Amino acid sequence: MDFDIQSWHELYEQNDQLENMIIIYQKEIQHLQEENRALKEKLRLLEQKNKSVLEDIKVTKCLNT
């Protein structure tokens, strides 16, 4: 049997790389969560505006009849 045993230094370097990747992904997740919150707020405002416009249309139709 031939085992590929990594040295302590190789394992340390690999661990360091993996930790850096985790940090990058955590930052990206945080950014996406913030973007998601902003988009949800924008959607909420647009839905409110849409509701207001629909109410205005109903009032205008009632006044024109």
Jmol script that loads the backbone (N, CA, C; Angstrom):
load data "model"
ATOM      1  N   MET A   1       0.829  -1.190   0.000  1.00  0.00           N
ATOM      2  CA  MET A   1       0.000   0.000   0.000  1.00  0.00           C
ATOM      3  C   MET A   1       0.874   1.255   0.000  1.00  0.00           C
ATOM      4  N   ASP A   2       0.441   2.189  -0.802  1.00  0.00           N
ATOM      5  CA  ASP A   2       1.199   3.434  -0.889  1.00  0.00           C
ATOM      6  C   ASP A   2       0.330   4.558  -0.334  1.00  0.00           C
ATOM      7  N   PHE A   3       0.723   5.097   0.795  1.00  0.00           N
ATOM      8  CA  PHE A   3      -0.042   6.175   1.426  1.00  0.00           C
ATOM      9  C   PHE A   3       0.589   7.525   1.098  1.00  0.00           C
ATOM     10  N   ASP A   4      -0.293   8.502   0.808  1.00  0.00           N
ATOM     11  CA  ASP A   4       0.200   9.860   0.557  1.00  0.00           C
ATOM     12  C   ASP A   4       0.025  10.647   1.852  1.00  0.00           C
ATOM     13  N   ILE A   5       1.081  10.733   2.614  1.00  0.00           N
ATOM     14  CA  ILE A   5       1.029  11.409   3.904  1.00  0.00           C
ATOM     15  C   ILE A   5       1.575  12.819   3.720  1.00  0.00           C
ATOM     16  N   GLN A   6       0.743  13.800   4.045  1.00  0.00           N
ATOM     17  CA  GLN A   6       1.162  15.185   3.905  1.00  0.00           C
ATOM     18  C   GLN A   6       1.955  15.616   5.132  1.00  0.00           C
ATOM     19  N   SER A   7       2.882  16.490   4.882  1.00  0.00           N
ATOM     20  CA  SER A   7       3.668  17.003   5.996  1.00  0.00           C
ATOM     21  C   SER A   7       2.834  17.998   6.806  1.00  0.00           C
ATOM     22  N   TRP A   8       3.299  18.281   7.986  1.00  0.00           N
ATOM     23  CA  TRP A   8       2.621  19.249   8.852  1.00  0.00           C
ATOM     24  C   TRP A   8       2.524  20.594   8.144  1.00  0.00           C
ATOM     25  N   HIS A   9       3.600  20.972   7.476  1.00  0.00           N
ATOM     26  CA  HIS A   9       3.620  22.257   6.765  1.00  0.00           C
ATOM     27  C   HIS A   9       2.566  22.294   5.652  1.00  0.00           C
ATOM     28  N   GLU A  10       2.441  21.224   4.898  1.00  0.00           N
ATOM     29  CA  GLU A  10       1.434  21.158   3.829  1.00  0.00           C
ATOM     30  C   GLU A  10       0.031  21.247   4.403  1.00  0.00           C
ATOM     31  N   LEU A  11      -0.201  20.552   5.488  1.00  0.00           N
ATOM     32  CA  LEU A  11      -1.514  20.597   6.133  1.00  0.00           C
ATOM     33  C   LEU A  11      -1.813  21.993   6.663  1.00  0.00           C
ATOM     34  N   TYR A  12      -0.805  22.633   7.220  1.00  0.00           N
ATOM     35  CA  TYR A  12      -0.972  23.994   7.731  1.00  0.00           C
ATOM     36  C   TYR A  12      -1.324  24.948   6.594  1.00  0.00           C
ATOM     37  N   GLU A  13      -0.639  24.847   5.472  1.00  0.00           N
ATOM     38  CA  GLU A  13      -0.907  25.702   4.308  1.00  0.00           C
ATOM     39  C   GLU A  13      -2.315  25.446   3.756  1.00  0.00           C
ATOM     40  N   GLN A  14      -2.678  24.194   3.673  1.00  0.00           N
ATOM     41  CA  GLN A  14      -4.011  23.841   3.179  1.00  0.00           C
ATOM     42  C   GLN A  14      -5.085  24.393   4.115  1.00  0.00           C
ATOM     43  N   ASN A  15      -4.865  24.267   5.400  1.00  0.00           N
ATOM     44  CA  ASN A  15      -5.808  24.786   6.385  1.00  0.00           C
ATOM     45  C   ASN A  15      -5.938  26.303   6.268  1.00  0.00           C
ATOM     46  N   ASP A  16      -4.814  26.970   6.083  1.00  0.00           N
ATOM     47  CA  ASP A  16      -4.806  28.423   5.934  1.00  0.00           C
ATOM     48  C   ASP A  16      -5.604  28.845   4.701  1.00  0.00           C
ATOM     49  N   GLN A  17      -5.415  28.143   3.601  1.00  0.00           N
ATOM     50  CA  GLN A  17      -6.165  28.437   2.373  1.00  0.00           C
ATOM     51  C   GLN A  17      -7.666  28.234   2.583  1.00  0.00           C
ATOM     52  N   LEU A  18      -8.008  27.159   3.248  1.00  0.00           N
ATOM     53  CA  LEU A  18      -9.423  26.872   3.498  1.00  0.00           C
ATOM     54  C   LEU A  18     -10.053  27.918   4.419  1.00  0.00           C
ATOM     55  N   GLU A  19      -9.320  28.361   5.419  1.00  0.00           N
ATOM     56  CA  GLU A  19      -9.826  29.409   6.308  1.00  0.00           C
ATOM     57  C   GLU A  19     -10.055  30.710   5.548  1.00  0.00           C
ATOM     58  N   ASN A  20      -9.128  31.030   4.629  1.00  0.00           N
ATOM     59  CA  ASN A  20      -9.300  32.233   3.812  1.00  0.00           C
ATOM     60  C   ASN A  20     -10.524  32.129   2.909  1.00  0.00           C
ATOM     61  N   MET A  21     -10.751  30.949   2.365  1.00  0.00           N
ATOM     62  CA  MET A  21     -11.937  30.749   1.528  1.00  0.00           C
ATOM     63  C   MET A  21     -13.211  30.923   2.355  1.00  0.00           C
ATOM     64  N   ILE A  22     -13.205  30.416   3.564  1.00  0.00           N
ATOM     65  CA  ILE A  22     -14.374  30.554   4.438  1.00  0.00           C
ATOM     66  C   ILE A  22     -14.655  32.026   4.705  1.00  0.00           C
ATOM     67  N   ILE A  23     -13.615  32.797   4.963  1.00  0.00           N
ATOM     68  CA  ILE A  23     -13.782  34.231   5.225  1.00  0.00           C
ATOM     69  C   ILE A  23     -14.375  34.924   4.005  1.00  0.00           C
ATOM     70  N   ILE A  24     -13.867  34.594   2.828  1.00  0.00           N
ATOM     71  CA  ILE A  24     -14.382  35.193   1.591  1.00  0.00           C
ATOM     72  C   ILE A  24     -15.856  34.846   1.413  1.00  0.00           C
ATOM     73  N   TYR A  25     -16.207  33.580   1.611  1.00  0.00           N
ATOM     74  CA  TYR A  25     -17.601  33.158   1.453  1.00  0.00           C
ATOM     75  C   TYR A  25     -18.498  33.803   2.503  1.00  0.00           C
ATOM     76  N   GLN A  26     -18.012  33.955   3.723  1.00  0.00           N
ATOM     77  CA  GLN A  26     -18.808  34.607   4.760  1.00  0.00           C
ATOM     78  C   GLN A  26     -19.099  36.057   4.382  1.00  0.00           C
ATOM     79  N   LYS A  27     -18.101  36.744   3.841  1.00  0.00           N
ATOM     80  CA  LYS A  27     -18.306  38.126   3.408  1.00  0.00           C
ATOM     81  C   LYS A  27     -19.310  38.199   2.263  1.00  0.00           C
ATOM     82  N   GLU A  28     -19.212  37.260   1.334  1.00  0.00           N
ATOM     83  CA  GLU A  28     -20.150  37.235   0.206  1.00  0.00           C
ATOM     84  C   GLU A  28     -21.567  36.948   0.691  1.00  0.00           C
ATOM     85  N   ILE A  29     -21.705  36.034   1.625  1.00  0.00           N
ATOM     86  CA  ILE A  29     -23.024  35.728   2.197  1.00  0.00           C
ATOM     87  C   ILE A  29     -23.591  36.959   2.883  1.00  0.00           C
ATOM     88  N   GLN A  30     -22.779  37.652   3.649  1.00  0.00           N
ATOM     89  CA  GLN A  30     -23.231  38.863   4.332  1.00  0.00           C
ATOM     90  C   GLN A  30     -23.674  39.916   3.311  1.00  0.00           C
ATOM     91  N   HIS A  31     -22.900  40.087   2.257  1.00  0.00           N
ATOM     92  CA  HIS A  31     -23.248  41.051   1.211  1.00  0.00           C
ATOM     93  C   HIS A  31     -24.584  40.679   0.564  1.00  0.00           C
ATOM     94  N   LEU A  32     -24.757  39.406   0.253  1.00  0.00           N
ATOM     95  CA  LEU A  32     -26.000  38.956  -0.380  1.00  0.00           C
ATOM     96  C   LEU A  32     -27.198  39.106   0.559  1.00  0.00           C
ATOM     97  N   GLN A  33     -26.989  38.878   1.846  1.00  0.00           N
ATOM     98  CA  GLN A  33     -28.076  39.062   2.814  1.00  0.00           C
ATOM     99  C   GLN A  33     -28.483  40.524   2.893  1.00  0.00           C
ATOM    100  N   GLU A  34     -27.499  41.422   2.874  1.00  0.00           N
ATOM    101  CA  GLU A  34     -27.806  42.853   2.899  1.00  0.00           C
ATOM    102  C   GLU A  34     -28.541  43.270   1.621  1.00  0.00           C
ATOM    103  N   GLU A  35     -28.086  42.746   0.491  1.00  0.00           N
ATOM    104  CA  GLU A  35     -28.742  43.049  -0.785  1.00  0.00           C
ATOM    105  C   GLU A  35     -30.180  42.509  -0.778  1.00  0.00           C
ATOM    106  N   ASN A  36     -30.357  41.333  -0.220  1.00  0.00           N
ATOM    107  CA  ASN A  36     -31.684  40.729  -0.128  1.00  0.00           C
ATOM    108  C   ASN A  36     -32.621  41.591   0.717  1.00  0.00           C
ATOM    109  N   ARG A  37     -32.113  42.085   1.858  1.00  0.00           N
ATOM    110  CA  ARG A  37     -32.928  42.965   2.708  1.00  0.00           C
ATOM    111  C   ARG A  37     -33.323  44.242   1.965  1.00  0.00           C
ATOM    112  N   ALA A  38     -32.366  44.819   1.237  1.00  0.00           N
ATOM    113  CA  ALA A  38     -32.636  46.048   0.485  1.00  0.00           C
ATOM    114  C   ALA A  38     -33.671  45.795  -0.608  1.00  0.00           C
ATOM    115  N   LEU A  39     -33.556  44.672  -1.291  1.00  0.00           N
ATOM    116  CA  LEU A  39     -34.515  44.349  -2.342  1.00  0.00           C
ATOM    117  C   LEU A  39     -35.912  44.085  -1.772  1.00  0.00           C
ATOM    118  N   LYS A  40     -35.975  43.443  -0.617  1.00  0.00           N
ATOM    119  CA  LYS A  40     -37.276  43.216   0.019  1.00  0.00           C
ATOM    120  C   LYS A  40     -37.931  44.535   0.409  1.00  0.00           C
ATOM    121  N   GLU A  41     -37.130  45.479   0.893  1.00  0.00           N
ATOM    122  CA  GLU A  41     -37.660  46.790   1.254  1.00  0.00           C
ATOM    123  C   GLU A  41     -38.138  47.533   0.011  1.00  0.00           C
ATOM    124  N   LYS A  42     -37.366  47.446  -1.053  1.00  0.00           N
ATOM    125  CA  LYS A  42     -37.763  48.087  -2.314  1.00  0.00           C
ATOM    126  C   LYS A  42     -39.064  47.474  -2.825  1.00  0.00           C
ATOM    127  N   LEU A  43     -39.181  46.167  -2.747  1.00  0.00           N
ATOM    128  CA  LEU A  43     -40.406  45.480  -3.165  1.00  0.00           C
ATOM    129  C   LEU A  43     -41.590  45.931  -2.323  1.00  0.00           C
ATOM    130  N   ARG A  44     -41.375  46.054  -1.021  1.00  0.00           N
ATOM    131  CA  ARG A  44     -42.451  46.505  -0.134  1.00  0.00           C
ATOM    132  C   ARG A  44     -42.921  47.906  -0.519  1.00  0.00           C
ATOM    133  N   LEU A  45     -41.979  48.800  -0.803  1.00  0.00           N
ATOM    134  CA  LEU A  45     -42.334  50.158  -1.203  1.00  0.00           C
ATOM    135  C   LEU A  45     -43.070  50.186  -2.540  1.00  0.00           C
ATOM    136  N   LEU A  46     -42.618  49.354  -3.484  1.00  0.00           N
ATOM    137  CA  LEU A  46     -43.288  49.291  -4.783  1.00  0.00           C
ATOM    138  C   LEU A  46     -44.702  48.728  -4.660  1.00  0.00           C
ATOM    139  N   GLU A  47     -44.869  47.740  -3.793  1.00  0.00           N
ATOM    140  CA  GLU A  47     -46.212  47.188  -3.569  1.00  0.00           C
ATOM    141  C   GLU A  47     -47.132  48.233  -2.960  1.00  0.00           C
ATOM    142  N   GLN A  48     -46.612  49.026  -2.025  1.00  0.00           N
ATOM    143  CA  GLN A  48     -47.399  50.111  -1.435  1.00  0.00           C
ATOM    144  C   GLN A  48     -47.794  51.129  -2.488  1.00  0.00           C
ATOM    145  N   LYS A  49     -46.832  51.508  -3.321  1.00  0.00           N
ATOM    146  CA  LYS A  49     -47.094  52.488  -4.376  1.00  0.00           C
ATOM    147  C   LYS A  49     -48.130  51.942  -5.345  1.00  0.00           C
ATOM    148  N   ASN A  50     -47.998  50.681  -5.714  1.00  0.00           N
ATOM    149  CA  ASN A  50     -48.943  50.046  -6.624  1.00  0.00           C
ATOM    150  C   ASN A  50     -50.346  50.053  -6.023  1.00  0.00           C
ATOM    151  N   LYS A  51     -50.447  49.732  -4.756  1.00  0.00           N
ATOM    152  CA  LYS A  51     -51.747  49.728  -4.070  1.00  0.00           C
ATOM    153  C   LYS A  51     -52.351  51.130  -4.083  1.00  0.00           C
ATOM    154  N   SER A  52     -51.525  52.131  -3.848  1.00  0.00           N
ATOM    155  CA  SER A  52     -51.986  53.515  -3.848  1.00  0.00           C
ATOM    156  C   SER A  52     -52.480  53.932  -5.233  1.00  0.00           C
ATOM    157  N   VAL A  53     -51.737  53.556  -6.262  1.00  0.00           N
ATOM    158  CA  VAL A  53     -52.129  53.891  -7.634  1.00  0.00           C
ATOM    159  C   VAL A  53     -53.448  53.207  -7.986  1.00  0.00           C
ATOM    160  N   LEU A  54     -53.612  51.958  -7.593  1.00  0.00           N
ATOM    161  CA  LEU A  54     -54.854  51.239  -7.871  1.00  0.00           C
ATOM    162  C   LEU A  54     -56.040  51.908  -7.165  1.00  0.00           C
ATOM    163  N   GLU A  55     -55.831  52.377  -5.957  1.00  0.00           N
ATOM    164  CA  GLU A  55     -56.883  53.090  -5.237  1.00  0.00           C
ATOM    165  C   GLU A  55     -57.226  54.394  -5.950  1.00  0.00           C
ATOM    166  N   ASP A  56     -56.215  55.105  -6.432  1.00  0.00           N
ATOM    167  CA  ASP A  56     -56.459  56.339  -7.190  1.00  0.00           C
ATOM    168  C   ASP A  56     -57.259  56.081  -8.441  1.00  0.00           C
ATOM    169  N   ILE A  57     -56.954  54.980  -9.129  1.00  0.00           N
ATOM    170  CA  ILE A  57     -57.699  54.611 -10.347  1.00  0.00           C
ATOM    171  C   ILE A  57     -59.157  54.333 -10.009  1.00  0.00           C
ATOM    172  N   LYS A  58     -59.393  53.625  -8.910  1.00  0.00           N
ATOM    173  CA  LYS A  58     -60.770  53.310  -8.505  1.00  0.00           C
ATOM    174  C   LYS A  58     -61.534  54.595  -8.198  1.00  0.00           C
ATOM    175  N   VAL A  59     -60.898  55.516  -7.495  1.00  0.00           N
ATOM    176  CA  VAL A  59     -61.541  56.782  -7.148  1.00  0.00           C
ATOM    177  C   VAL A  59     -61.837  57.580  -8.405  1.00  0.00           C
ATOM    178  N   THR A  60     -60.909  57.601  -9.336  1.00  0.00           N
ATOM    179  CA  THR A  60     -61.099  58.350 -10.582  1.00  0.00           C
ATOM    180  C   THR A  60     -62.258  57.756 -11.383  1.00  0.00           C
ATOM    181  N   LYS A  61     -62.337  56.435 -11.444  1.00  0.00           N
ATOM    182  CA  LYS A  61     -63.433  55.786 -12.159  1.00  0.00           C
ATOM    183  C   LYS A  61     -64.773  56.112 -11.518  1.00  0.00           C
ATOM    184  N   CYS A  62     -64.809  56.126 -10.198  1.00  0.00           N
ATOM    185  CA  CYS A  62     -66.047  56.443  -9.475  1.00  0.00           C
ATOM    186  C   CYS A  62     -66.465  57.887  -9.749  1.00  0.00           C
ATOM    187  N   LEU A  63     -65.532  58.788  -9.816  1.00  0.00           N
ATOM    188  CA  LEU A  63     -65.846  60.203 -10.057  1.00  0.00           C
ATOM    189  C   LEU A  63     -66.281  60.437 -11.498  1.00  0.00           C
ATOM    190  N   ASN A  64     -65.823  59.634 -12.419  1.00  0.00           N
ATOM    191  CA  ASN A  64     -66.163  59.808 -13.822  1.00  0.00           C
ATOM    192  C   ASN A  64     -67.480  59.151 -14.204  1.00  0.00           C
ATOM    193  N   THR A  65     -68.051  58.361 -13.331  1.00  0.00           N
ATOM    194  CA  THR A  65     -69.319  57.694 -13.669  1.00  0.00           C
ATOM    195  C   THR A  65     -70.505  58.444 -13.177  1.00  0.00           C
TER     196      THR A  65
END
end "model"
wireframe off; spacefill off
backbone 0.3
color backbone group
